Amino acid sequence: MLDTLFTGIFETTATLAIPEFLLCLGTALVAGLILALFYKLMSKASGSFLLTLALLPAVVAVIILMVNGNIGTAVAVAGAFSLVRFRSAAGTAREICALFLAMASGLIAGAGYLGYAILFPFILCLIWFVYTKADLGGEKALANKKVLRITIPESLDYTNVFEDIFQKYTLSHEMTSVKTTDLGALFRTTWSIALKNPAQEKEMIDALRVRNGNLEISVSQQMDKTVSEL
């Protein structure tokens, strides 16, 4: 009985019966729900992305079901994977990976391997969890990395004016851009920094304010690169 769970349920290319269709569709929905709940647990995501992640396996499964045993399967597979373009903005590598996992689950369910359609996302989510806890992606280090923007008067030499402060509060620092503003009266510099201790962020900003004459300073989280930047 257990062996039959992981075998294809389609023996011929005859007309697809409603029970088989509903069984494959339900399995794909369960796989999508597993992925959506796991992604919600592991990452910050919008409701629309989670809904898409939950429904995408079912959409892909239906595409495969409608051409099962037909030469058009190859075209359907190519079309299914092109659905990754549904987003108007490029997603992060993590989001694109989640979308491909969802589509792969749908492909497996549409092919009739229902046990594998559930087993696959479960195993991949488990591996994802282990890799995350092992910090394989370097996210713990990324949490301490910040984008620092400092406005200074033109009278200050922006290359070395904050060197002693950075040496005290950061593990690394690099100026990534500089531009003039206010008809050249001010410089706006952008730095990529890694804090020694995140709890000292305000203390560092206060020290910078004294040095730049209390002009504008902003600190933001360094975001993960999008796929288009990889």
Short mmCIF file of the C-alpha atoms (twelve columns), coordinates in Angstrom:
data_MODEL
# 
_entry.id   MODEL 
# 
loop_
_atom_site.group_PDB 
_atom_site.id 
_atom_site.type_symbol 
_atom_site.label_atom_id 
_atom_site.label_alt_id 
_atom_site.label_comp_id 
_atom_site.label_asym_id 
_atom_site.label_seq_id 
_atom_site.Cartn_x 
_atom_site.Cartn_y 
_atom_site.Cartn_z 
_atom_site.pdbx_PDB_model_num 
ATOM 1   C CA . MET A 1   0.000   0.000  0.000   1 
ATOM 2   C CA . LEU A 2   2.829   2.376  0.881   1 
ATOM 3   C CA . ASP A 3   4.594   1.680  -2.417  1 
ATOM 4   C CA . THR A 4   1.553   2.671  -4.428  1 
ATOM 5   C CA . LEU A 5   1.551   6.104  -2.794  1 
ATOM 6   C CA . PHE A 6   4.731   7.035  -4.662  1 
ATOM 7   C CA . THR A 7   3.775   5.705  -8.105  1 
ATOM 8   C CA . GLY A 8   2.050   7.610  -10.873 1 
ATOM 9   C CA . ILE A 9   -1.740  7.379  -10.803 1 
ATOM 10  C CA . PHE A 10  -2.094  7.732  -14.592 1 
ATOM 11  C CA . GLU A 11  -1.786  4.439  -16.473 1 
ATOM 12  C CA . THR A 12  -3.001  5.694  -19.809 1 
ATOM 13  C CA . THR A 13  -3.481  8.944  -21.653 1 
ATOM 14  C CA . ALA A 14  -7.268  8.604  -21.488 1 
ATOM 15  C CA . THR A 15  -9.585  11.399 -20.432 1 
ATOM 16  C CA . LEU A 16  -8.741  12.692 -16.975 1 
ATOM 17  C CA . ALA A 17  -11.354 11.721 -14.417 1 
ATOM 18  C CA . ILE A 18  -12.716 14.275 -11.982 1 
ATOM 19  C CA . PRO A 19  -11.563 12.375 -8.860  1 
ATOM 20  C CA . GLU A 20  -7.992  12.222 -10.208 1 
ATOM 21  C CA . PHE A 21  -8.114  15.898 -11.073 1 
ATOM 22  C CA . LEU A 22  -9.354  16.873 -7.600  1 
ATOM 23  C CA . LEU A 23  -6.804  14.622 -5.923  1 
ATOM 24  C CA . CYS A 24  -3.897  16.187 -7.809  1 
ATOM 25  C CA . LEU A 25  -5.261  19.691 -7.282  1 
ATOM 26  C CA . GLY A 26  -5.740  19.102 -3.555  1 
ATOM 27  C CA . THR A 27  -2.237  17.705 -3.207  1 
ATOM 28  C CA . ALA A 28  -0.776  20.733 -4.981  1 
ATOM 29  C CA . LEU A 29  -2.720  23.061 -2.678  1 
ATOM 30  C CA . VAL A 30  -1.391  21.236 0.383   1 
ATOM 31  C CA . ALA A 31  2.172   21.517 -0.958  1 
ATOM 32  C CA . GLY A 32  1.645   25.231 -1.590  1 
ATOM 33  C CA . LEU A 33  0.269   25.720 1.919   1 
ATOM 34  C CA . ILE A 34  3.330   24.025 3.408   1 
ATOM 35  C CA . LEU A 35  5.648   26.326 1.487   1 
ATOM 36  C CA . ALA A 36  3.651   29.487 2.292   1 
ATOM 37  C CA . LEU A 37  3.484   28.745 6.029   1 
ATOM 38  C CA . PHE A 38  7.172   27.904 6.141   1 
ATOM 39  C CA . TYR A 39  8.137   31.053 4.219   1 
ATOM 40  C CA . LYS A 40  5.989   33.147 6.563   1 
ATOM 41  C CA . LEU A 41  7.816   31.598 9.518   1 
ATOM 42  C CA . MET A 42  11.299  32.119 8.109   1 
ATOM 43  C CA . SER A 43  11.016  35.456 6.289   1 
ATOM 44  C CA . LYS A 44  9.157   38.701 6.176   1 
ATOM 45  C CA . ALA A 45  6.804   38.637 3.206   1 
ATOM 46  C CA . SER A 46  3.723   40.466 1.991   1 
ATOM 47  C CA . GLY A 47  0.340   38.797 2.092   1 
ATOM 48  C CA . SER A 48  0.100   38.862 -1.694  1 
ATOM 49  C CA . PHE A 49  3.397   36.984 -2.071  1 
ATOM 50  C CA . LEU A 50  2.357   34.337 0.455   1 
ATOM 51  C CA . LEU A 51  -0.977  33.894 -1.329  1 
ATOM 52  C CA . THR A 52  0.818   33.499 -4.653  1 
ATOM 53  C CA . LEU A 53  3.207   30.972 -3.126  1 
ATOM 54  C CA . ALA A 54  0.269   28.957 -1.778  1 
ATOM 55  C CA . LEU A 55  -1.644  28.902 -5.084  1 
ATOM 56  C CA . LEU A 56  1.204   28.595 -7.583  1 
ATOM 57  C CA . PRO A 57  1.655   24.787 -7.231  1 
ATOM 58  C CA . ALA A 58  -2.033  24.276 -8.022  1 
ATOM 59  C CA . VAL A 59  -1.794  26.495 -11.110 1 
ATOM 60  C CA . VAL A 60  1.245   24.606 -12.402 1 
ATOM 61  C CA . ALA A 61  -0.363  21.234 -11.601 1 
ATOM 62  C CA . VAL A 62  -3.459  22.084 -13.639 1 
ATOM 63  C CA . ILE A 63  -1.301  23.105 -16.610 1 
ATOM 64  C CA . ILE A 64  0.501   19.764 -16.508 1 
ATOM 65  C CA . LEU A 65  -2.732  17.819 -16.014 1 
ATOM 66  C CA . MET A 66  -4.324  19.352 -19.079 1 
ATOM 67  C CA . VAL A 67  -1.485  18.179 -21.332 1 
ATOM 68  C CA . ASN A 68  -0.592  14.925 -19.565 1 
ATOM 69  C CA . GLY A 69  0.609   12.356 -22.076 1 
ATOM 70  C CA . ASN A 70  0.688   14.975 -24.819 1 
ATOM 71  C CA . ILE A 71  3.632   16.381 -26.770 1 
ATOM 72  C CA . GLY A 72  2.617   19.801 -25.499 1 
ATOM 73  C CA . THR A 73  3.997   18.924 -22.068 1 
ATOM 74  C CA . ALA A 74  7.364   20.412 -22.928 1 
ATOM 75  C CA . VAL A 75  5.739   23.695 -23.912 1 
ATOM 76  C CA . ALA A 76  3.677   23.687 -20.720 1 
ATOM 77  C CA . VAL A 77  6.739   23.154 -18.549 1 
ATOM 78  C CA . ALA A 78  8.565   26.045 -20.209 1 
ATOM 79  C CA . GLY A 79  5.507   28.241 -19.801 1 
ATOM 80  C CA . ALA A 80  5.071   27.281 -16.169 1 
ATOM 81  C CA . PHE A 81  8.605   28.226 -15.262 1 
ATOM 82  C CA . SER A 82  8.270   31.523 -17.124 1 
ATOM 83  C CA . LEU A 83  5.625   32.459 -14.549 1 
ATOM 84  C CA . VAL A 84  8.507   33.645 -12.406 1 
ATOM 85  C CA . ARG A 85  8.200   36.838 -14.445 1 
ATOM 86  C CA . PHE A 86  4.804   37.621 -12.941 1 
ATOM 87  C CA . ARG A 87  6.417   40.097 -10.566 1 
ATOM 88  C CA . SER A 88  6.830   43.630 -11.890 1 
ATOM 89  C CA . ALA A 89  9.927   44.184 -9.727  1 
ATOM 90  C CA . ALA A 90  12.858  41.831 -9.461  1 
ATOM 91  C CA . GLY A 91  12.620  39.692 -6.355  1 
ATOM 92  C CA . THR A 92  15.358  38.656 -3.988  1 
ATOM 93  C CA . ALA A 93  17.180  35.389 -4.490  1 
ATOM 94  C CA . ARG A 94  15.223  33.954 -1.543  1 
ATOM 95  C CA . GLU A 95  11.869  34.839 -3.150  1 
ATOM 96  C CA . ILE A 96  12.821  33.424 -6.527  1 
ATOM 97  C CA . CYS A 97  13.982  30.214 -4.855  1 
ATOM 98  C CA . ALA A 98  10.623  29.905 -3.057  1 
ATOM 99  C CA . LEU A 99  8.780   30.401 -6.356  1 
ATOM 100 C CA . PHE A 100 10.785  27.672 -8.061  1 
ATOM 101 C CA . LEU A 101 10.107  25.319 -5.148  1 
ATOM 102 C CA . ALA A 102 6.387   26.019 -5.502  1 
ATOM 103 C CA . MET A 103 6.451   25.409 -9.248  1 
ATOM 104 C CA . ALA A 104 8.438   22.192 -8.840  1 
ATOM 105 C CA . SER A 105 5.867   20.931 -6.336  1 
ATOM 106 C CA . GLY A 106 3.107   21.708 -8.818  1 
ATOM 107 C CA . LEU A 107 4.945   19.867 -11.587 1 
ATOM 108 C CA . ILE A 108 5.301   16.773 -9.399  1 
ATOM 109 C CA . ALA A 109 1.627   16.847 -8.410  1 
ATOM 110 C CA . GLY A 110 0.557   17.388 -12.016 1 
ATOM 111 C CA . ALA A 111 2.615   14.383 -13.072 1 
ATOM 112 C CA . GLY A 112 0.621   12.263 -10.633 1 
ATOM 113 C CA . TYR A 113 3.297   11.550 -8.021  1 
ATOM 114 C CA . LEU A 114 1.225   12.726 -5.082  1 
ATOM 115 C CA . GLY A 115 3.421   11.352 -2.307  1 
ATOM 116 C CA . TYR A 116 6.491   13.028 -3.733  1 
ATOM 117 C CA . ALA A 117 4.559   16.271 -4.220  1 
ATOM 118 C CA . ILE A 118 4.136   16.463 -0.427  1 
ATOM 119 C CA . LEU A 119 7.490   14.928 0.470   1 
ATOM 120 C CA . PHE A 120 9.489   17.294 -1.752  1 
ATOM 121 C CA . PRO A 121 8.464   20.626 -0.128  1 
ATOM 122 C CA . PHE A 122 8.677   19.062 3.334   1 
ATOM 123 C CA . ILE A 123 12.285  17.931 2.767   1 
ATOM 124 C CA . LEU A 124 13.300  21.206 1.112   1 
ATOM 125 C CA . CYS A 125 11.764  23.262 3.926   1 
ATOM 126 C CA . LEU A 126 13.654  21.148 6.458   1 
ATOM 127 C CA . ILE A 127 16.926  21.665 4.589   1 
ATOM 128 C CA . TRP A 128 16.182  25.398 4.259   1 
ATOM 129 C CA . PHE A 129 15.647  25.568 8.041   1 
ATOM 130 C CA . VAL A 130 18.914  23.752 8.779   1 
ATOM 131 C CA . TYR A 131 20.891  25.939 6.371   1 
ATOM 132 C CA . THR A 132 19.367  29.082 7.870   1 
ATOM 133 C CA . LYS A 133 20.243  28.017 11.414  1 
ATOM 134 C CA . ALA A 134 23.762  27.235 10.227  1 
ATOM 135 C CA . ASP A 135 23.890  30.767 8.753   1 
ATOM 136 C CA . LEU A 136 24.899  29.412 5.372   1 
ATOM 137 C CA . GLY A 137 23.690  32.618 3.733   1 
ATOM 138 C CA . GLY A 138 25.564  34.874 6.153   1 
ATOM 139 C CA . GLU A 139 22.378  36.529 7.407   1 
ATOM 140 C CA . LYS A 140 23.674  37.014 10.937  1 
ATOM 141 C CA . ALA A 141 26.560  39.037 9.563   1 
ATOM 142 C CA . LEU A 142 24.183  40.905 7.254   1 
ATOM 143 C CA . ALA A 143 22.058  41.964 10.249  1 
ATOM 144 C CA . ASN A 144 24.990  44.073 11.519  1 
ATOM 145 C CA . LYS A 145 25.640  45.644 8.124   1 
ATOM 146 C CA . LYS A 146 24.140  49.079 7.600   1 
ATOM 147 C CA . VAL A 147 23.937  51.768 4.961   1 
ATOM 148 C CA . LEU A 148 25.001  55.067 6.526   1 
ATOM 149 C CA . ARG A 149 24.292  58.411 4.850   1 
ATOM 150 C CA . ILE A 150 25.985  61.514 6.227   1 
ATOM 151 C CA . THR A 151 25.604  65.118 5.086   1 
ATOM 152 C CA . ILE A 152 28.660  67.287 5.747   1 
ATOM 153 C CA . PRO A 153 29.650  70.890 4.943   1 
ATOM 154 C CA . GLU A 154 32.083  71.454 2.094   1 
ATOM 155 C CA . SER A 155 34.739  72.618 4.543   1 
ATOM 156 C CA . LEU A 156 35.222  69.060 5.876   1 
ATOM 157 C CA . ASP A 157 37.392  66.472 4.146   1 
ATOM 158 C CA . TYR A 158 34.934  63.574 3.861   1 
ATOM 159 C CA . THR A 159 37.659  60.984 3.211   1 
ATOM 160 C CA . ASN A 160 39.143  60.988 6.732   1 
ATOM 161 C CA . VAL A 161 36.929  63.154 8.920   1 
ATOM 162 C CA . PHE A 162 35.089  60.201 10.482  1 
ATOM 163 C CA . GLU A 163 37.941  57.685 10.490  1 
ATOM 164 C CA . ASP A 164 38.433  57.588 14.268  1 
ATOM 165 C CA . ILE A 165 34.688  57.160 14.876  1 
ATOM 166 C CA . PHE A 166 34.469  54.312 12.379  1 
ATOM 167 C CA . GLN A 167 37.497  52.635 13.937  1 
ATOM 168 C CA . LYS A 168 35.755  52.710 17.315  1 
ATOM 169 C CA . TYR A 169 32.267  51.522 16.318  1 
ATOM 170 C CA . THR A 170 32.614  49.456 13.130  1 
ATOM 171 C CA . LEU A 171 34.276  46.265 12.008  1 
ATOM 172 C CA . SER A 172 34.529  47.582 8.470   1 
ATOM 173 C CA . HIS A 173 33.552  50.729 6.606   1 
ATOM 174 C CA . GLU A 174 33.640  51.770 2.978   1 
ATOM 175 C CA . MET A 175 32.422  54.913 1.251   1 
ATOM 176 C CA . THR A 176 30.264  53.842 -1.693  1 
ATOM 177 C CA . SER A 177 29.181  57.211 -3.086  1 
ATOM 178 C CA . VAL A 178 29.475  60.944 -2.631  1 
ATOM 179 C CA . LYS A 179 27.614  63.813 -4.264  1 
ATOM 180 C CA . THR A 180 27.261  67.551 -3.826  1 
ATOM 181 C CA . THR A 181 24.025  69.298 -2.961  1 
ATOM 182 C CA . ASP A 182 22.737  72.754 -2.117  1 
ATOM 183 C CA . LEU A 183 24.789  74.336 -4.948  1 
ATOM 184 C CA . GLY A 184 27.948  72.650 -3.735  1 
ATOM 185 C CA . ALA A 185 27.661  73.863 -0.144  1 
ATOM 186 C CA . LEU A 186 27.115  70.340 1.178   1 
ATOM 187 C CA . PHE A 187 28.340  66.823 0.496   1 
ATOM 188 C CA . ARG A 188 26.133  63.753 0.877   1 
ATOM 189 C CA . THR A 189 28.233  60.664 1.497   1 
ATOM 190 C CA . THR A 190 27.044  57.058 1.594   1 
ATOM 191 C CA . TRP A 191 28.915  54.396 3.552   1 
ATOM 192 C CA . SER A 192 28.607  50.631 3.873   1 
ATOM 193 C CA . ILE A 193 29.457  49.719 7.463   1 
ATOM 194 C CA . ALA A 194 29.441  46.657 9.713   1 
ATOM 195 C CA . LEU A 195 28.796  47.522 13.355  1 
ATOM 196 C CA . LYS A 196 30.825  45.962 16.145  1 
ATOM 197 C CA . ASN A 197 27.856  46.201 18.483  1 
ATOM 198 C CA . PRO A 198 24.355  47.086 17.146  1 
ATOM 199 C CA . ALA A 199 23.453  48.441 20.588  1 
ATOM 200 C CA . GLN A 200 25.985  51.260 20.068  1 
ATOM 201 C CA . GLU A 201 24.320  52.563 16.902  1 
ATOM 202 C CA . LYS A 202 22.838  55.656 18.614  1 
ATOM 203 C CA . GLU A 203 26.136  56.371 20.350  1 
ATOM 204 C CA . MET A 204 27.886  56.313 16.978  1 
ATOM 205 C CA . ILE A 205 25.282  58.607 15.406  1 
ATOM 206 C CA . ASP A 206 25.682  61.103 18.266  1 
ATOM 207 C CA . ALA A 207 29.436  61.146 17.695  1 
ATOM 208 C CA . LEU A 208 28.917  61.704 13.974  1 
ATOM 209 C CA . ARG A 209 26.463  64.550 14.632  1 
ATOM 210 C CA . VAL A 210 29.073  66.401 16.657  1 
ATOM 211 C CA . ARG A 211 31.545  66.009 13.799  1 
ATOM 212 C CA . ASN A 212 29.232  67.040 10.918  1 
ATOM 213 C CA . GLY A 213 27.642  70.026 12.590  1 
ATOM 214 C CA . ASN A 214 24.342  68.270 13.363  1 
ATOM 215 C CA . LEU A 215 23.446  67.941 9.684   1 
ATOM 216 C CA . GLU A 216 21.331  65.075 8.383   1 
ATOM 217 C CA . ILE A 217 22.402  61.493 9.162   1 
ATOM 218 C CA . SER A 218 20.435  58.365 8.255   1 
ATOM 219 C CA . VAL A 219 21.041  54.672 8.891   1 
ATOM 220 C CA . SER A 220 19.207  51.889 7.058   1 
ATOM 221 C CA . GLN A 221 19.437  48.115 6.868   1 
ATOM 222 C CA . GLN A 222 21.584  46.713 4.090   1 
ATOM 223 C CA . MET A 223 19.153  44.703 2.012   1 
ATOM 224 C CA . ASP A 224 19.756  41.386 0.328   1 
ATOM 225 C CA . LYS A 225 20.672  41.679 -3.358  1 
ATOM 226 C CA . THR A 226 17.972  41.134 -5.916  1 
ATOM 227 C CA . VAL A 227 18.377  38.471 -8.570  1 
ATOM 228 C CA . SER A 228 19.092  41.147 -11.170 1 
ATOM 229 C CA . GLU A 229 22.158  42.207 -9.149  1 
ATOM 230 C CA . LEU A 230 23.584  38.712 -8.699  1 
# 
